[in-house]
């Protein structure tokens, strides 16, 4: 819930990304910390049993379920750009939304928001056609179900711009454990220092981001970043320790945690 002065922020994590006998991250522990779960939809990661279990755990802990849609790229974990035709990308995203929403409903809730994953997330920061395809899929699915589906993405992205124009509720996101460029985009994972690992450093960065609206870029300059939600990647080494440190640091500063979507949110 919000603090007396109204300050609050959502804390999200990518979950449900195991596959078969391969376990990726500690979903149970993360779901005791975050307020929103970006659950894999089977294209970049996640099998039906893992996804269903993550949905059930999310509901049990009062964590809002979001669809983390991505490229059809299990081998590359969805982190490779794919030049998908507009019509195919619309269908791919609709397919993922339907699959996750079905499993979420069977567990007792539904998908409450949409956040693209990996290379698709990064591509639609500037790739207008792919951004338009994802927006079309979300608006089509929301229209068919009659239920709101707010979206989450990088501030200033084509994805959020087109989603807003289409009448979707949009929310801006920042990343706790990723380095930023001076332009406010994420440093590519292939570059040194792109992923942060120290829980105290990460917690300090998030607190400053939430309180001051700035983050220190890789070159040492300050970048303005306005965000409704902060992501801690569930598959990062030490993800649970980082998420716990972030939550504790925010609570110590009197900042409440609350999901931006679902019951109690504006989605």
Secondary structure, 3 states (H helix, E strand, C coil): CCCCCCCEEEEEEEECCCECCECCCCHHHHCCCCCEEEEECCCCCCCHHHHHHHHHHHHHCCCEEEEECCCCCCCCCCCCCCCCCHHHHHHHHHHHHHHHHHHHHHHCCCCCEEECCHHHHHHCCCCHHHHHHHHHHHHHHHHHHCCCCEEEEECCCHHHHHHHHCCCCEEEEEECCECECCCCCECCCCCCCCECCCHHHHHHHHHHHHHHCEEECCCCCEEECCCCEEECCCCCCCHHHHHHHHHHHHHHCCCEECCCCCCCCCC
